[in-house]
Amino acid sequence: MHALLFMLVILPVSSASHKFSIVPVTSPVQHGEGPIWDGKTQSLYYVDTFKATLLKWKSLENKTVYHQFDGDSIGFVIPVRYNRNTFIVCRDRYIDILNWNGLHNNTGVLRHMTYVDHSWANNQFNDGKVDANGRLWAGTLTRNKDLSVSSGGGSLYMIHGGCGLTVEKKLSPISISNGIAWSKDNRKMFYIDSETRRIDGYDFNLITGSIGYQRTVLDLANYPEIKGIPDGMTIDTDDNLWVAIYGGKLILQVNSTSGEIQQRITMPATYVTSVAFGGDNLDILYATTSRLKLTPEEILQEPLAGSVFAIHNLGVRGHSAHHYQF
């Protein structure tokens, strides 16, 4: 695939200027989401939400393979710890197990486990992450037929266990459950309900999985020049948050303690959906994007919208993604 190279120069908080590059590494999909890096295979897993498709970009081969599911949507997938080629799949309202070696298209075997939001037929999983103890934190929203979202119809769950999964509701009501990240010491959890346009911080107990006192880390109402809503999120080794701004053509670097915006990265796609660190040294920031809401005329102006972008030379590193622990 021919990759176009975008060079940007930004001025961070420090006096030194910082040059980085943004490179598209995949072909566009309709609505890319849920990136997670697998260091063992040097691959990035992500999903095309409303095509109910899991994709695997193999960086060493620059090749993408996929597995498509039945149903209307897929929120994300999470590799299972100590179980090679096994994944937790959250699609529609269902939590399933997928066995797939990622070598060929549509060769996985799916096994159903359980489902959530029993009284909300229009709900779907949207985003999720695993904490350092191997528990899955997964959130939902209520999706209407026109793909709009109803306020207050979703929840954030903590899921753990083996064949008999335990599902605990942690936050409700939630409108658009999105980005989740934990501080390096695992004493803070950061969370986004996109409709609020905030990043909230919670006290976090790694042993019990309990969350406590809530505070606002960043409120985009204080930045009227920033359009869109906060979406997916990750955190670097300095405890700075990296936040995709859906509809704002931005990725923000945010100090998780002070809430200060330290960098604004302008992207070649309006709808940036999520971010994850990857690469040999976990120093490449991968960003998924969407073209779902673009008109044909807008797609001509943003032909790479829907691609996964690799952002190099940011001068920071991320953490290895946690895998689900049965």
N, C-alpha and C positions, 0 to 999 in steps of 0.2 A: 504494500500500500504506500502510495506517495504521501509523505507527511509534510504539511506546511509548517514552517517555523515562525513563531511569533516572538519577538524580542521586546521586552518592556524594561524600563528603568523606573524604580520607585525610590522614594526617600523615606526610610523608616524613622523611628523615633530618634535613634542615634544620629550623629553627624555624618557618618559614612554612608555613601550611596550604595545601593544594592542592586545588582543586575541579575535577572533570572530569565528563564525561557519557558514558554508554554508550547507544548508539542502535542497535537492530536495523535493518539496511538491506535484508535479503533475507528471503524466505519460508524456512521450515525445509526442510532436506533430511535424508536419513537420517544421513549421516556426512560432514560438510564437512571438507575438508583442503586443503593446498597453496596458500594464497593468494599471489598475486604481482600487484603493481600495474603497470599500463601507463600511464605518464604521457602518452604521445602521444594516447591515446584517452580518458584519464581513466576507465579501466575496471579492475575487479578480476577476474582469473581465479582460479577455484578449482575443486575437484572434489568430486563425491559418490562416495566411494571404491567402495562395493560395488554401486552402480548403474552403474558404469563410465561416468560422465558428466562432461564438462567444462562448466563454466558461466562465463558472462561477465556480470558486473554492470556496466551502463553508468551511472555515477554521474550524468551530466548529464541522462539521461532517466529515471533510477530504473527501469530495465528490465533484465530478465535473459533472456538467450538461452542455448541449450545445444547441445552435440553429444554424442550417446551412441555408445559403442563396443561392439563385440562383446567377449566375455570376461567375467571375473569381477570385475575390479577395475581401478582406475586410481590411480596414486600421485600424479602431479603432471604439469604441463605447464610448459614454459619457452619463451618467445618466442625466435626466432632473430634475431641481430643482422644488420641491413642487409637482411633478407628479410621484408618486411611480410606479415602474415597467414600466417606460417610458424612452426610450433612443433615442438619436441622433445616427444614424448609417451612417458611411461614407464607402461605398463599391464601387468598381470600380470608376466611376466618380459621383456617386449618393449620395445625402443626403436624408436619409429616417428617418421615425419615427417607432420605434419598441415598441410594448406593449408586455411584457413578464414577467411573475411572477418568472421565474427562478426555478420553482419546477420540471418541467419535460422537456425532450428533445423535441425540434422542436414543441413547442406549442405557439410560438409568432405570432403576427399579424403585418404585415409590411405595412406602408403607404408611398408612394413616395412623396417627397417634391420638389426637384429641382436637377440640376446637373451643373457641372462646366467644363471648358476646352472644350467648344463646338466644336472646330475645331481639337481636338486632341483625336481621337478615341482610341488610345492605352494608354491614361493616366489613372492613378488611384490615389486615396487618399493613403497617406502613413503614416502620423502621425498628431496628433492634440491635442490641450489642450484648456481649457476654462480659461479666465482671471477672475479676481475678480469681474467684472461687469457682468459675465454670458455670454460673447460673445465667440464664438468658433473661434479659429485660426487653420486652417486646410491646409495642404500642399499636393501637388501632385508631380508626376514624370511621365516620359514616359517609359513604360515597353514594351520591345520587346518580340517576341514570345519565344525566348530562355531565357527569364527572365532577360536579361541584361537591363541596363538603358541607355537611350540616354541623352547626355548632354544638359542642357538648355531647357528642354521641360516642366518643371513644374512651379508652382507658389505657393505663400503663400496667403491664403485668410482669411479675417475676416468675420464671418457669424453671423448675429443677426436678431432678429425679431421673429414673430410668424408664422401664417399660410402663410403669404407672406414673405419669408425669404429675407433679404438683404445680398447680397454677394459682398464684396469689395476686389479687388485685392490689396495686400499690397507689395509684393515683386515678381519680375519677371525680367529675367528668373532665375529659380532655377533648379538644376539638381536632387537632392535627398532631398526633404524637410523632415526634421527629427526633433530632439529634440527641445522643447520649454519650457522655464521656466521664472518666474518673480521674482524679488527681493522682500524681505519682505515688503518694503515700496511702492512697485508697481511703482517705477520710472525707473526701468530698465527691459528690456526684453532680454532674451538670446536665441539664435537660431542657429541651425546647418543645413547647406547645406552639406551633407556628402561628396560630391565630392571634396569640398574645403579642407577637413580635418581640419576645423576650428570650433571654437565656437565664434560667434560674439555677441557683446552687442549693444543694441539700447536704446536710451532715449525713455521712454514710458509715454504716458499720459493716465491715467486710465479713465478719464472722456470721452475723445473723441476717444480713441483707436488709436491715431496717434503715429507713431514711427519716431524717428529723427536720430541724429548723430550716426554713426556706428563706432565701434572700435573692434579690434580683442582681445578676451580674452585669447584664447589658439590656437596655431597653431602647429599641430602635425608634421609639417615639421621640427620643431626645436628638435624633439625627434625621430631620425632615428631608435632607438631600438624598438619603438612601432609600431607594424604592424597593419594593418586594418584601419578602418574609424570610426569616431564618429557617433553614431546612436541615440537612445533615451536618454532622459536626465530628471532629476528632480533636486530639490533644497531643502536644509535643512533649519532649522530655523536660522542657522548662515550664511546664504547666500553662502554656499558652494555648488557647482554643483556636481552632481553624474552622470557620463557619461558612457554609454555602448559603448565598443569598438568592433565593428563587425569585426570579422576576427583577432582580437588581443588577445582573451582569457582574457580580462581585463574589470574591472570597475575602472574608475578614480574618485578620489575626487579632485576637482579643486576649488581654491579660486577665486570667481567671480570678485574680485577687482584686485588682483595682477596677476592672471593667473597661480599661482604656483600650481603644482601638489602636493597634500598633502598626498595622499595614492594611491597605486596601488594594487588592489585586483585581484589576479589570480583566474580565474574561471575554473570549470571542463568542460567547453564547449568553443570551439574556437569562435563560432558566438553568441556573446551576443548582443541582439537586443534593449532592453529597460529596464528601472528601474522605480520603484514607491515605496514610503513609505506606510506602512500599519501596521496592528496590533492595539491592544488596545491603545497603547501610540504612535502610528506612529513612532516607533523606529525599525521596521523591514524593511529592504530594499529587495523588491521583484524584481527579475531579470528574464525576459523572454529570451529564447535562441532558436537557430535554428539548424536543422540538414540538411537543404535543400541542401547545397553545399558539404556535406560530402560524400565520397565514402563509399561503404559497408565496406571496410577495416578500414576506419577512424571511422565509427560508432561503430565497435567492440572496438576501443580504447576509444571512448567517448560515452558509451551506454546511458548516461543521457542527451546528447545533445537534445534540444527540450523541456526539462522540464522547469518548473518555479522553481527557487531557492529562498529560504528565507535566508537572511544574518542577523544573530543576533549579538548583543553585539558590535555594531559599536560605541556606545557612542554618537549618534546624533539622532535627531528627524526631521521628515518632517512635511509638512503642509497637512491639509485635502484637497483633490482634489475638485476643483470648479466644479459645475454642470451647465449645460446649462440653461439659463433663457429665457423662452418665453416671 
